[in-house]
Amino acid sequence: MNTPPSELQAEPVTAAELRAIAALADLSEPDLAWIAGQCSAYTLEEGQALFQQHDPAEHMHFLLEGELEVCGSDPEGQPVAYRVRQGEVSGQLPHSRMTEFSGSGRAVGRTRIAVFPAARFTDLLQRVPVLESRLVAVMTGRVREQTRAQEQQARMLALGRLAAGLAHELNNPASAIRRTAADLRARLRTLPELVAALCEAGVSRTHLQQLEALSEQVRQRPSRPLGTLERSELEDTLSDRLEDWGVACGAELADTFVDVGLSVQDLEALPAETAEAREVGLRWLALTLAADKALEDVDQSSERIARLIGSVKTYSHMDRAATFEEVDLRAGLESTLTMLAHKVRERGVTVRTEYEPDLPPVRGFGGELNQVWTNLIDNALDALEPGGRIRVTARRHGEQVAVTVEDNGPGIAPEVQQCIFEPFFTTKPVGQGSGLGLDISHSIVTRRHGGSLQVDSRPGRTVFTVLLPLRGPQEAPA
């Protein structure tokens, strides 16, 4: 039989000490005395271990004083962490299927624990039958608390993945703004020297007005993406023309002019000036166009950041209370796809959306429904190889709205489909899935919103369908 570490000194337990345990408080003095006679007590100092992870679970524990912290991992590799406090019961319990401890139990401060051998459970329940239901309730509560903690941890892990993807999405426009600002700063530092050169070259007011008019024409043109070869050819043409005119920095100017969409024909339309005036004027034109382009780039990147923040607010419903309200499903699905955009690109997957134009809202909890969309789309992404496809649809069906998430992955085996919504069931490798995502999603859809969540799968096509009543469940959940 497993016993506490040898360095711990076994001590007797009194009936008075056991009466402080909630489950034993109203037992008779003889019954408490009998239980005390089967127990041994151990006093632990801060950090001292009562048991180690994977030790056989062969004792029930009564926390007489202090706290016991249990840390470890379950068979699926998911972290386990909880505390047992004074007056509580832990360890092996009657009818429990636990065979070993899922973590190491260490004292938090000075802790005194009475241990009752599991080998005497039959005698205990025969002598004190009332304890059977009480200890089963303790076991049920323990499972419920651990499940709740694991569900919260699953949510936090999902949130961490979303946060990482969002950080990447925000970093792209933020980095673009930093690069553009640095380039603009470098260009503006040449402005005093350029103004002086304009004066020395005797550039006329008319010439400057013509340059500004050309600059305005270029600004009004719609931008056109260029291929590598086309861009190179345009730069060479501009550079050659500028070289013909004796412009010393022709290659640098050509690069800028191609960026902003200015052509050789635009330059040739300018009136002839002295070589010096022409070069300084073209440098001035390049600076003003580049500065304007930089500000446009900053504006676009800032708008991208604003849209991302808007998507986060829509996704999390952070600007409103968690109330039962009308929910825009299209906005929720789009914000979810924005949150997962980095993973979509990383996986090399194509996502297509199809929404009914006048899709009505449903009554529900927007943040919780977004959690459902996240789980379904994230699972689809995990199931696909590069080049895979996902289709997200939302349509009205009578007094319900149907949302589907379809992928062309390998499919889900029929025997797996039967238990896919059960808690802790996962097809992912150990440590990569908690088995709670679909269970939580099923609970949100069915219990919280009065809807249904179904799966239909075969090789090459898996469809999860969520049906939500427009008016929500018959009774709004608490």
Residue pairs with C-beta under 8 A, 6 or more apart in sequence:
1 58
1 117
1 119
2 51
2 55
2 56
2 57
2 58
2 59
4 10
4 42
4 50
4 51
4 59
4 115
5 49
5 50
8 42
8 43
8 44
8 48
8 50
9 42
9 43
10 40
10 41
10 42
11 40
11 41
11 42
11 43
12 36
12 40
12 41
13 36
13 39
13 40
13 41
13 64
13 114
14 36
15 29
15 32
15 33
15 35
15 36
17 36
17 41
17 64
17 114
18 24
18 32
18 35
18 36
18 39
18 62
18 64
18 114
19 25
19 27
19 32
20 64
20 86
20 87
21 62
21 63
21 64
21 87
21 88
21 89
22 87
22 88
22 89
23 89
23 131
23 134
23 135
23 138
24 32
24 35
24 62
24 131
27 35
27 128
27 130
27 131
31 127
31 128
34 127
35 116
35 124
35 128
36 114
38 116
38 117
38 120
38 123
38 124
39 62
39 114
39 115
39 116
40 114
40 115
41 64
41 112
41 113
41 114
41 115
42 50
42 112
42 113
42 115
43 110
43 111
43 112
44 50
44 66
44 106
44 107
44 110
44 111
44 112
44 113
45 107
45 110
46 107
46 108
46 109
46 110
47 106
47 107
48 106
48 107
49 104
49 105
49 106
49 107
50 61
50 68
50 105
50 106
50 107
50 113
51 101
51 104
51 105
52 101
52 104
53 72
53 73
53 101
53 102
53 103
53 104
54 100
54 101
55 100
55 101
56 99
56 100
57 91
57 92
57 96
57 98
57 99
57 100
57 101
57 118
58 92
58 117
58 118
58 119
59 91
59 92
59 115
59 116
59 117
59 118
60 89
60 90
60 91
60 92
60 93
60 115
60 116
60 118
60 121
60 135
61 68
61 84
61 89
61 90
61 91
61 113
61 114
61 115
61 116
62 89
62 113
62 114
62 115
62 116
63 84
63 85
63 86
63 87
63 88
63 89
63 90
63 111
63 113
64 86
64 112
64 113
64 114
65 86
65 110
65 111
65 112
66 86
66 107
66 108
66 109
66 110
66 111
66 112
67 83
67 84
67 85
67 86
67 107
67 108
67 109
67 111
68 83
68 84
68 90
68 105
68 106
68 107
68 108
68 111
68 113
69 81
69 82
69 83
69 105
69 106
69 107
69 108
70 80
70 81
70 82
70 83
70 84
70 90
70 101
70 102
70 103
70 104
70 105
71 79
71 80
71 81
71 103
71 104
71 106
72 79
72 80
72 81
72 101
72 102
72 103
72 104
73 79
73 80
73 102
73 103
74 80
74 102
74 150
76 424
76 426
76 430
76 431
76 433
76 434
76 435
77 430
77 431
78 150
78 153
78 431
78 434
79 153
80 102
80 103
80 146
81 103
81 149
82 145
82 146
82 149
83 108
84 90
84 105
89 135
89 138
90 142
91 115
92 98
92 118
93 135
93 136
93 138
93 139
93 142
94 121
94 124
94 125
94 131
94 132
94 135
94 136
95 135
95 136
95 139
96 139
116 124
124 131
125 131
125 132
147 423
150 424
150 434
150 436
151 436
151 440
153 434
154 434
154 436
154 437
154 440
155 371
155 440
157 434
158 371
158 374
158 375
158 378
158 437
161 343
161 378
162 339
162 340
162 374
164 342
165 339
165 340
165 341
165 342
165 343
166 308
166 312
166 339
166 342
168 342
169 308
169 338
169 341
169 342
170 305
170 308
172 304
173 300
173 301
173 302
173 304
173 305
173 308
174 301
174 305
176 297
176 301
177 297
177 298
177 301
177 302
180 294
180 297
180 298
180 301
181 294
181 298
183 290
183 294
184 290
184 291
184 294
184 295
187 287
187 290
187 291
187 294
188 291
190 287
191 287
194 280
194 283
194 284
194 287
197 280
197 283
198 208
198 280
198 281
198 284
201 274
201 276
201 277
201 279
201 280
201 281
202 274
202 277
203 273
203 277
203 280
203 281
203 284
204 277
207 271
207 273
207 277
207 281
208 281
208 284
210 270
210 271
211 270
211 281
211 284
211 285
211 288
212 288
214 262
214 266
214 269
214 270
214 285
215 285
215 288
215 289
215 292
217 266
218 260
218 261
218 262
218 266
218 289
219 289
219 292
221 261
223 261
224 261
226 234
226 258
231 258
234 258
234 263
235 251
235 254
235 255
235 258
236 254
237 264
238 250
238 253
238 254
238 257
238 258
238 263
238 264
238 267
239 250
239 251
239 254
241 264
241 267
241 268
242 250
242 253
242 254
242 267
242 282
243 250
245 275
245 278
245 279
246 275
246 279
247 253
247 278
247 279
247 282
248 279
249 279
249 283
253 282
253 283
253 286
256 286
256 289
256 290
257 263
257 267
257 286
257 289
259 290
259 293
260 289
260 290
260 292
260 293
262 285
262 289
267 282
270 278
270 281
272 278
273 281
307 338
308 338
311 334
311 335
311 338
311 339
312 318
312 335
312 339
313 319
314 331
314 332
314 334
314 335
315 332
315 335
315 336
315 338
315 339
315 367
315 370
316 367
316 370
317 366
317 367
317 370
322 365
322 367
323 365
324 363
324 364
324 365
324 472
324 476
324 477
325 363
325 364
325 365
325 366
326 361
326 362
326 363
327 361
327 362
327 363
327 364
327 365
327 366
327 369
328 361
328 366
329 359
329 361
329 362
329 369
329 394
329 401
329 403
329 468
330 355
330 359
330 394
332 366
332 369
332 370
332 373
333 353
333 355
333 373
333 392
333 394
333 403
334 353
335 370
336 370
336 373
336 374
336 377
337 344
337 351
337 353
337 377
337 392
339 374
340 374
340 377
340 378
340 381
343 378
343 381
344 351
344 381
347 381
347 384
347 386
347 388
348 386
348 387
348 388
349 381
349 384
349 386
349 387
349 388
349 389
349 390
350 387
350 388
350 389
350 390
351 377
351 389
351 390
351 391
351 392
352 389
352 390
352 391
352 392
353 391
353 392
353 393
354 391
354 392
354 393
354 394
354 395
355 393
355 394
355 395
356 394
356 395
356 396
359 394
359 395
359 396
359 401
360 396
360 401
360 470
361 470
362 401
362 449
362 468
362 469
362 470
362 471
362 472
363 469
363 470
363 471
363 472
363 476
364 448
364 449
364 468
364 472
365 444
365 448
365 449
368 444
368 448
368 449
369 444
369 449
369 468
371 440
371 441
371 444
372 441
372 444
372 445
372 453
372 466
373 403
373 405
375 437
375 438
375 440
375 441
376 405
376 441
376 464
376 466
377 390
377 392
377 405
378 437
379 437
379 438
380 390
380 405
380 406
380 407
380 409
380 462
380 464
381 390
382 428
383 407
383 409
383 410
383 462
384 390
384 407
384 408
384 409
385 409
388 407
388 408
388 409
389 407
389 408
390 405
390 406
390 407
391 404
391 405
391 406
391 407
392 403
392 404
392 405
392 406
393 402
393 403
393 404
393 406
394 401
394 402
394 403
394 404
395 401
395 402
396 402
396 470
397 467
399 469
399 470
399 471
400 451
400 467
400 468
400 469
400 470
401 467
401 468
401 470
402 465
402 466
402 467
403 465
403 466
403 468
404 463
404 464
404 465
404 466
405 463
405 464
406 461
406 462
406 463
406 464
407 461
407 462
408 460
408 461
409 460
409 462
410 459
410 460
411 457
411 458
411 459
411 460
411 461
411 462
412 420
412 427
412 455
412 457
412 462
416 427
417 455
417 457
419 425
420 438
420 455
421 438
421 439
421 442
421 453
422 439
423 435
423 436
423 439
424 434
424 435
424 436
424 439
425 435
425 438
425 439
426 433
426 434
426 435
427 433
438 453
441 453
442 453
445 451
445 452
445 453
445 466
445 468
446 452
446 453
447 477
448 473
448 477
449 468
449 469
449 472
449 473
449 477
450 468
450 469
450 472
450 473
450 474
451 466
451 467
451 468
451 469
452 465
452 466
452 467
453 464
453 465
453 466
453 467
454 464
454 465
454 467
455 462
455 463
455 464
455 465
456 462
456 463
456 465
457 463
